[in-house]
Amino acid sequence: GTRLLVGSIDHTLSVYDMVRAGRQPPLKYQGHVNSSFYVKATFSPNDEYILSGSSDNNVYIWETRCPSRAPIVLGGPSGGHLGEVSAVDWCKRDFGTIASCSDDATVRIWEIDTINSRNSFEVAELDQMVRRRLFQRGGGGGERRG
């Protein structure tokens, strides 16, 4: 693609359009906590969403075309990781599956059942916590914060 996704420790994700670099300011996405350079973010396979880890032990999802909209939070009071979420990824074969890797030494696999017109996710967390750092599948779902 022609976009560059940059995370910074000011709790902002910036998306730069490399074709229009210098002529258009980057899009800014906020709502997560990033207090280390280990927190990663990625685009969804269809480039419609951004998925990010967070230093507050949650996973966040933004719709790329709505940077000012509050992100969807995976984890939170309903459960999630017990440490900083440093890596996230979408399953390339199944858009409804996300993985998150945390400093609590777990990988969580999340299933997104549906994305409705109000951009909220109905989520069913799988009863899988894989005690390893490496994974090939991604996943997430949750509540809207903000």
Disulfide bonds with the S-S distance in Angstrom:
none
